Amino acid sequence: MRKLISLLVLVTLLFSNVTHADAAKIWTKYVAKDKSYSFHYPSGWKVTANDSMIGIENAKSNEELIMAILPYEKQKTSKQLASSFITLIKDANPNLKASNWRSLSDSMGDHVVFDLSDKIGTKKHLGLGLVIKDMGQAMWFSYFSPEADYYQIRAYSIMEGFISSMATGTTSVAPKIDYTIDVAANIDKNAKGFMFVLEFALGAPLTKSQEDAIIKELKSGWRHLSKEELQVYDEYPILVKSIMKAKQKDMEKLRSSLEEVIKEWLDETDQKDPAVKIIKSSLDKRGKVVIKGSPPLTEMSLQAYSEIIAYSKLLQKDSSSSPDKITKKSVDSVKKQVKEVWKNLSKEDREDIATTPGLWVCIRSQYRFGTKDQKKEIRDSVKKIEQAKEAPKADSSKTTKDEPMSMAAHWSMMQIQKMTFNSYMWSRGYNYSITTGKMW
């Protein structure tokens, strides 16, 4: 193990995403029993070490960090050595796969970085691998975590901190690298910002399931990006604020420009990409007529209205729920009711339903980007929609609890409660045509 230390010092130059943190709190020192070497590892993790391998595990998060000494073969490259090691351990890990190999060969030696994936039981794990061949030594480093919690930035930070802290004797110094940065929160914020810009630009509010699918696809790709690559997407939340503050006279110009950018992106992106398919499908269906009439019931207005009512129903059970918590089953139930009673609705009710796409986009957007008080106002207001339905009609002893209407009364209530639709200047940009069921 001693012979590896000088090589490990060189390896730290491979990593560039250095951040600073209170090292004493997030890194713990490990000293070998014979005090021949020492290193630092994430606090709270468990170390298992022998002469050829070091394993460090986080039982709570199922993360794993491994360093192993590989048989040195002069004629083989670091990639070939990595492939040989993967083949060797496939008996115990048959689902282990490596991809996206990145060679880092230079004057320092032969190094290769690669992505890893594994399936343990029914759960998929993702990881980052590094094999170094230099100074007559070959070493394997890998980091793994459950797929949902994997972020390349964290993987790099943990591996970098561990490698850079390796030292002879007991001299290891805690690395000034912060692996605790909440990458997930920032990616989530940027993904939601992207969704806002997308819906605003195309004038097509997506369903919750569509939004979930697109956000999942975005996060799936972004979790593999570096810090520098992710910074590009930090512009989306900033763009959201700009849209919300835009004056009415600038609204259409801004929206048109964004629409062109989105359409170019759609044309240039792989057409098999799930997100692209969802967006294009939504655009094709936004004016699709479900039931003819004046105005007609369109797919987009039916979906938006049903999601609003489903959210109101959810708030009766849990007044702290967010719009993201509604289920497809509850939405489909409301959609079925709306189609069954559509022919008996007044023109005013139908027109109210026709305008809900813009309202629903605004409700969800302000909830995502609004203050704590604004979110509470939205919940309180939407909750009253279902409560109003449970009140008895003036000319009947029966209640309207099982009916999806009347939206006219609900709409007035939302206006009185200063709902989101009138809270932002940008919401007026939704020039919805009741006749055609299209925006803009």
C-alpha positions as CSV (number, residue, x, y, z in Angstrom):
1,M,0.0,0.0,0.0
2,R,2.9,2.4,0.7
3,K,4.1,2.2,-2.9
4,L,0.7,3.6,-4.0
5,I,0.8,6.9,-2.1
6,S,3.2,8.8,-4.4
7,L,1.1,7.8,-7.4
8,L,-2.2,8.9,-5.7
9,V,-0.8,12.4,-5.2
10,L,-0.4,12.7,-9.0
11,V,-3.9,11.4,-9.6
12,T,-5.5,14.4,-7.8
13,L,-4.5,16.5,-10.8
14,L,-7.1,14.6,-12.8
15,F,-9.9,16.3,-10.9
16,S,-10.7,20.0,-11.2
17,N,-14.0,20.5,-9.4
18,V,-12.5,21.7,-6.1
19,T,-14.8,23.3,-3.6
20,H,-14.2,24.2,0.0
21,A,-16.0,23.1,3.1
22,D,-15.6,22.6,6.8
23,A,-13.4,19.5,6.3
24,A,-13.4,18.5,10.0
25,K,-17.2,18.0,9.9
26,I,-17.7,16.1,6.7
27,W,-14.4,14.0,6.5
28,T,-13.1,11.4,8.9
29,K,-9.6,10.2,9.2
30,Y,-8.6,6.6,8.8
31,V,-5.2,5.2,9.8
32,A,-4.1,1.7,8.9
33,K,-3.5,-0.7,11.8
34,D,0.3,-0.7,11.1
35,K,0.1,3.1,10.6
36,S,1.7,2.7,7.2
37,Y,-0.9,4.9,5.5
38,S,-3.9,7.0,6.2
39,F,-6.7,8.7,4.3
40,H,-9.9,10.6,4.8
41,Y,-13.4,9.4,3.9
42,P,-17.0,10.8,4.2
43,S,-18.0,11.1,7.9
44,G,-20.5,8.4,9.0
45,W,-19.4,5.8,6.4
46,K,-17.8,2.5,7.4
47,V,-14.3,1.4,6.2
48,T,-13.2,-2.1,5.5
49,A,-9.5,-2.5,4.4
50,N,-6.9,-5.1,3.6
51,D,-3.6,-5.2,1.7
52,S,-5.3,-5.2,-1.8
53,M,-8.6,-3.4,-1.3
54,I,-10.4,-0.6,0.6
55,G,-14.1,-0.5,0.8
56,I,-16.1,2.4,2.2
57,E,-19.9,2.2,2.6
58,N,-22.7,4.4,3.6
59,A,-25.4,2.0,5.0
60,K,-28.1,4.7,5.0
61,S,-27.8,5.8,1.4
62,N,-26.4,2.6,0.0
63,E,-23.4,4.5,-1.5
64,E,-20.1,2.6,-1.9
65,L,-16.5,3.7,-2.6
66,I,-13.9,1.2,-3.5
67,M,-10.2,1.2,-4.2
68,A,-8.5,-2.0,-5.4
69,I,-5.0,-2.9,-6.5
70,L,-5.1,-4.5,-10.0
71,P,-2.6,-7.1,-11.3
72,Y,-0.1,-4.9,-13.3
73,E,0.4,-5.9,-16.9
74,K,2.7,-3.6,-18.8
75,Q,1.4,-4.4,-22.3
76,K,-2.2,-3.6,-21.4
77,T,-3.7,-0.1,-21.3
78,S,-5.7,1.2,-18.3
79,K,-8.9,0.6,-20.3
80,Q,-7.9,-3.0,-20.9
81,L,-7.0,-3.5,-17.2
82,A,-10.4,-2.0,-16.2
83,S,-12.2,-4.4,-18.6
84,S,-10.3,-7.4,-17.3
85,F,-11.2,-6.5,-13.7
86,I,-14.9,-6.1,-14.6
87,T,-14.8,-9.5,-16.3
88,L,-13.2,-10.9,-13.2
89,I,-15.9,-9.6,-10.8
90,K,-18.8,-10.4,-13.0
91,D,-19.4,-13.7,-11.3
92,A,-20.4,-11.8,-8.2
93,N,-21.8,-8.8,-10.1
94,P,-23.3,-10.2,-13.4
95,N,-25.2,-7.0,-14.2
96,L,-22.1,-4.7,-13.9
97,K,-21.5,-2.7,-17.1
98,A,-19.1,0.1,-18.1
99,S,-19.7,2.8,-20.7
100,N,-18.7,6.2,-21.9
101,W,-14.9,5.6,-21.6
102,R,-12.9,8.8,-21.4
103,S,-9.1,8.4,-21.8
104,L,-7.0,10.7,-19.7
105,S,-3.6,9.5,-20.9
106,D,-0.8,12.1,-20.6
107,S,2.7,12.6,-19.4
108,M,1.7,11.4,-15.9
109,G,0.6,8.0,-17.2
110,D,-2.3,6.1,-18.5
111,H,-5.7,6.8,-16.8
112,V,-9.3,6.1,-17.9
113,V,-12.6,7.3,-16.5
114,F,-15.9,5.6,-17.3
115,D,-19.5,5.4,-16.2
116,L,-20.8,2.3,-14.4
117,S,-24.2,0.7,-13.9
118,D,-25.3,-2.3,-11.9
119,K,-28.5,-4.0,-10.9
120,I,-28.7,-5.4,-7.4
121,G,-31.9,-7.3,-6.9
122,T,-34.6,-5.1,-8.5
123,K,-32.7,-1.8,-7.9
124,K,-30.5,-0.1,-10.4
125,H,-27.3,1.5,-9.3
126,L,-25.1,4.0,-11.2
127,G,-21.5,4.9,-10.7
128,L,-18.2,6.4,-11.8
129,G,-15.0,4.4,-12.4
130,L,-11.4,5.3,-12.6
131,V,-8.4,3.1,-13.4
132,I,-4.8,4.4,-13.1
133,K,-1.8,2.7,-14.6
134,D,1.6,4.4,-13.8
135,M,4.9,3.8,-12.0
136,G,4.5,0.0,-12.2
137,Q,1.2,0.1,-10.4
138,A,-2.5,-0.2,-11.5
139,M,-5.4,0.8,-9.3
140,W,-9.2,0.7,-9.6
141,F,-11.5,3.3,-8.0
142,S,-15.2,3.3,-8.2
143,Y,-18.2,5.0,-6.6
144,F,-21.8,3.7,-6.7
145,S,-25.2,4.9,-5.5
146,P,-28.8,4.0,-6.2
147,E,-29.9,5.4,-9.6
148,A,-32.3,8.0,-8.1
149,D,-29.6,9.5,-6.0
150,Y,-26.6,9.4,-8.4
151,Y,-25.0,12.7,-9.4
152,Q,-21.6,12.8,-11.2
153,I,-20.6,15.9,-9.3
154,R,-21.0,14.1,-6.0
155,A,-19.2,11.0,-7.3
156,Y,-16.2,13.1,-8.5
157,S,-16.1,15.1,-5.2
158,I,-16.1,12.0,-3.0
159,M,-13.5,10.2,-5.1
160,E,-11.3,13.3,-5.4
161,G,-11.4,13.9,-1.7
162,F,-10.6,10.3,-0.9
163,I,-7.7,10.0,-3.4
164,S,-6.2,13.4,-2.6
165,S,-6.1,12.6,1.1
166,M,-4.1,9.4,0.8
167,A,-0.7,9.8,2.6
168,T,2.1,7.7,4.0
169,G,2.0,7.2,7.8
170,T,-0.5,9.1,9.7
171,T,-0.1,12.4,7.9
172,S,-3.4,12.5,5.9
173,V,-5.0,15.9,5.9
174,A,-8.8,16.4,5.4
175,P,-9.5,17.6,1.9
176,K,-11.2,21.0,1.4
177,I,-13.8,19.5,-0.9
178,D,-17.5,19.7,-0.2
179,Y,-19.4,16.6,-1.4
180,T,-22.5,17.6,0.6
181,I,-23.7,20.3,-1.8
182,D,-27.3,19.6,-2.7
183,V,-27.0,19.0,-6.4
184,A,-30.4,17.4,-6.5
185,A,-32.2,20.5,-5.3
186,N,-30.5,22.7,-7.9
187,I,-31.2,20.3,-10.7
188,D,-34.8,20.1,-9.6
189,K,-35.1,23.9,-9.6
190,N,-33.6,24.1,-13.1
191,A,-35.8,21.4,-14.5
192,K,-38.9,23.1,-13.2
193,G,-37.7,26.4,-14.6
194,F,-37.3,24.6,-18.0
195,M,-40.8,23.3,-17.8
196,F,-42.2,26.8,-17.1
197,V,-40.3,28.3,-20.1
198,L,-41.4,25.4,-22.3
199,E,-45.1,25.7,-21.5
200,F,-45.0,29.5,-21.8
201,A,-43.2,29.4,-25.1
202,L,-45.5,26.8,-26.7
203,G,-48.7,27.8,-25.1
204,A,-49.5,24.2,-24.2
205,P,-49.8,23.3,-20.6
206,L,-48.7,19.7,-20.2
207,T,-50.4,17.1,-18.1
208,K,-48.8,16.2,-14.7
209,S,-47.8,12.8,-16.1
210,Q,-46.2,14.5,-19.1
211,E,-44.4,17.0,-16.9
212,D,-43.2,14.2,-14.6
213,A,-41.9,12.2,-17.6
214,I,-40.0,15.2,-19.1
215,I,-38.5,16.2,-15.7
216,K,-37.4,12.6,-15.1
217,E,-35.8,12.6,-18.5
218,L,-34.0,15.9,-17.9
219,K,-32.7,14.8,-14.5
220,S,-31.6,11.4,-16.0
221,G,-29.4,13.3,-18.4
222,W,-28.3,16.1,-16.1
223,R,-27.2,13.7,-13.3
224,H,-24.2,12.7,-15.5
225,L,-23.0,16.3,-16.2
226,S,-20.1,18.1,-14.6
227,K,-20.4,21.3,-12.5
228,E,-19.5,23.4,-15.5
229,E,-22.0,21.7,-17.8
230,L,-24.8,22.1,-15.3
231,Q,-24.2,25.8,-14.8
232,V,-25.7,26.4,-18.3
233,Y,-29.1,25.4,-17.0
234,D,-29.0,27.8,-14.0
235,E,-30.3,30.4,-16.5
236,Y,-33.8,28.9,-16.6
237,P,-34.9,30.1,-13.1
238,I,-33.5,33.5,-14.0
239,L,-35.5,33.5,-17.3
240,V,-38.7,32.5,-15.3
241,K,-38.3,35.7,-13.3
242,S,-37.8,37.8,-16.4
243,I,-41.0,36.4,-18.0
244,M,-43.0,37.1,-14.9
245,K,-41.8,40.7,-14.9
246,A,-42.3,41.3,-18.6
247,K,-44.7,44.0,-19.7
248,Q,-47.7,43.1,-21.8
249,K,-46.4,44.9,-24.9
250,D,-43.2,42.8,-24.8
251,M,-45.0,39.5,-24.0
252,E,-45.7,38.2,-27.5
253,K,-42.2,39.1,-28.8
254,L,-40.6,37.3,-25.9
255,R,-42.9,34.3,-26.3
256,S,-42.3,34.1,-30.0
257,S,-38.5,34.2,-29.6
258,L,-38.6,31.4,-27.0
259,E,-41.0,29.3,-29.2
260,E,-38.5,29.5,-32.1
261,V,-35.7,28.3,-29.8
262,I,-37.8,25.4,-28.4
263,K,-38.8,24.3,-31.9
264,E,-35.2,24.4,-33.1
265,W,-34.3,22.3,-30.1
266,L,-37.1,19.8,-30.9
267,D,-35.9,19.5,-34.5
268,E,-32.3,19.1,-33.6
269,T,-32.8,16.6,-30.8
270,D,-33.1,12.8,-31.3
271,Q,-36.7,12.2,-32.3
272,K,-36.7,9.0,-30.3
273,D,-36.0,11.0,-27.1
274,P,-39.0,10.4,-24.7
275,A,-39.1,14.2,-23.8
276,V,-39.3,15.2,-27.5
277,K,-42.1,12.7,-28.2
278,I,-44.1,14.0,-25.2
279,I,-43.7,17.6,-26.2
280,K,-44.6,17.0,-29.9
281,S,-47.6,14.9,-28.9
282,S,-48.8,17.6,-26.6
283,L,-48.6,20.2,-29.3
284,D,-50.5,18.0,-31.7
285,K,-53.3,17.4,-29.2
286,R,-53.6,20.9,-27.7
287,G,-56.4,21.9,-30.1
288,K,-57.9,18.4,-30.5
289,V,-61.7,18.4,-30.1
290,V,-63.1,15.8,-27.7
291,I,-66.7,17.0,-28.0
292,K,-67.9,19.4,-30.7
293,G,-69.8,22.5,-29.8
294,S,-69.6,26.2,-29.3
295,P,-67.2,26.3,-27.6
296,P,-65.9,22.7,-28.1
297,L,-64.4,20.7,-25.4
298,T,-60.8,20.3,-26.3
299,E,-58.3,17.8,-25.0
300,M,-56.2,20.5,-23.5
301,S,-59.0,22.3,-21.6
302,L,-60.5,18.9,-20.4
303,Q,-57.1,17.9,-19.0
304,A,-56.4,21.2,-17.4
305,Y,-59.8,21.6,-15.8
306,S,-59.8,18.0,-14.6
307,E,-56.4,18.4,-12.9
308,I,-57.6,21.6,-11.1
309,I,-60.7,19.7,-9.8
310,A,-58.5,16.7,-8.8
311,Y,-56.2,19.0,-7.0
312,S,-59.1,20.6,-5.1
313,K,-60.3,17.1,-4.1
314,L,-56.8,16.2,-2.9
315,L,-56.7,19.3,-0.7
316,Q,-59.8,18.2,1.1
317,K,-57.8,15.2,2.4
318,D,-54.5,16.9,2.8
319,S,-54.5,20.7,2.9
320,S,-50.7,20.9,2.6
321,S,-50.5,18.9,-0.7
322,S,-48.8,20.5,-3.8
323,P,-50.2,20.2,-7.3
324,D,-47.5,17.6,-8.1
325,K,-49.3,15.1,-5.8
326,I,-52.4,14.6,-7.9
327,T,-52.7,11.1,-9.5
328,K,-53.7,10.1,-13.0
329,K,-56.5,8.0,-11.6
330,S,-58.1,11.0,-9.9
331,V,-57.8,13.1,-13.0
332,D,-59.2,10.5,-15.3
333,S,-62.2,10.1,-12.9
334,V,-63.0,13.8,-13.3
335,K,-62.5,13.7,-17.1
336,K,-65.0,11.0,-17.3
337,Q,-67.6,13.0,-15.4
338,V,-67.0,16.1,-17.5
339,K,-67.6,14.3,-20.7
340,E,-70.8,12.7,-19.3
341,V,-72.4,16.0,-18.3
342,W,-70.9,18.3,-21.0
343,K,-74.1,18.4,-23.1
344,N,-76.1,19.7,-20.1
345,L,-73.7,22.5,-19.2
346,S,-74.5,26.1,-19.8
347,K,-72.4,28.0,-22.4
348,E,-70.9,30.0,-19.5
349,D,-69.7,26.8,-17.8
350,R,-68.2,25.6,-21.1
351,E,-66.4,28.8,-21.7
352,D,-65.0,28.8,-18.1
353,I,-63.7,25.3,-18.7
354,A,-62.2,26.4,-22.0
355,T,-60.1,29.0,-20.3
356,T,-58.6,26.7,-17.6
357,P,-55.3,25.8,-19.5
358,G,-53.8,29.2,-18.9
359,L,-55.1,29.3,-15.3
360,W,-53.7,25.9,-14.5
361,V,-50.3,26.8,-15.9
362,C,-50.3,29.9,-13.7
363,I,-51.4,28.0,-10.6
364,R,-48.6,25.5,-10.9
365,S,-46.0,28.0,-11.9
366,Q,-46.7,30.4,-9.0
367,Y,-46.8,27.4,-6.6
368,R,-43.4,26.3,-7.8
369,F,-41.7,29.7,-7.7
370,G,-43.9,31.6,-5.2
371,T,-43.3,32.4,-1.6
372,K,-44.6,30.3,1.3
373,D,-47.6,32.7,1.7
374,Q,-48.4,32.6,-2.0
375,K,-48.5,28.8,-1.9
376,K,-50.8,28.8,1.0
377,E,-53.1,31.3,-0.8
378,I,-53.2,29.0,-3.8
379,R,-54.0,25.9,-1.7
380,D,-56.8,27.8,0.3
381,S,-58.4,29.1,-2.9
382,V,-58.3,25.8,-4.9
383,K,-59.6,23.9,-1.9
384,K,-62.7,26.0,-1.9
385,I,-63.7,24.8,-5.3
386,E,-64.6,21.4,-4.1
387,Q,-66.1,22.8,-1.0
388,A,-68.4,24.9,-3.1
389,K,-69.5,21.8,-5.0
390,E,-70.6,20.2,-1.7
391,A,-72.9,23.1,-0.9
392,P,-76.6,22.4,-1.7
393,K,-78.1,24.2,-4.7
394,A,-80.7,26.8,-4.0
395,D,-83.5,25.0,-6.0
396,S,-82.6,21.5,-4.8
397,S,-82.2,19.5,-1.6
398,K,-79.5,17.5,-3.3
399,T,-75.8,18.4,-3.3
400,T,-73.5,18.7,-6.3
401,K,-70.8,16.8,-4.6
402,D,-70.4,14.1,-7.3
403,E,-70.7,16.6,-10.2
404,P,-67.6,18.3,-11.7
405,M,-69.4,21.7,-12.0
406,S,-70.4,24.5,-11.7
407,M,-67.2,26.2,-12.8
408,A,-68.8,29.6,-13.1
409,A,-69.1,29.9,-9.3
410,H,-65.7,28.5,-8.8
411,W,-64.2,30.9,-11.3
412,S,-65.7,33.9,-9.5
413,M,-64.4,32.6,-6.2
414,M,-60.9,32.3,-7.6
415,Q,-61.0,35.8,-8.9
416,I,-62.2,37.1,-5.5
417,Q,-59.4,35.2,-3.8
418,K,-56.9,36.8,-6.2
419,M,-55.8,33.6,-7.8
420,T,-52.6,33.3,-9.7
421,F,-54.2,33.9,-13.1
422,N,-54.4,37.7,-12.2
423,S,-51.3,37.8,-10.0
424,Y,-48.7,38.1,-12.7
425,M,-48.5,40.3,-15.8
426,W,-47.3,37.3,-17.9
427,S,-50.5,35.4,-17.3
428,R,-52.3,37.9,-19.5
429,G,-50.2,36.6,-22.4
430,Y,-52.4,33.5,-22.6
431,N,-54.7,34.8,-25.3
432,Y,-56.9,31.7,-25.4
433,S,-59.4,31.2,-28.2
434,I,-62.5,29.7,-26.8
435,T,-63.7,28.8,-30.3
436,T,-60.6,27.0,-31.5
437,G,-59.2,25.8,-28.2
438,K,-55.8,27.2,-29.1
439,M,-53.5,29.7,-27.5
440,W,-51.8,32.6,-29.2
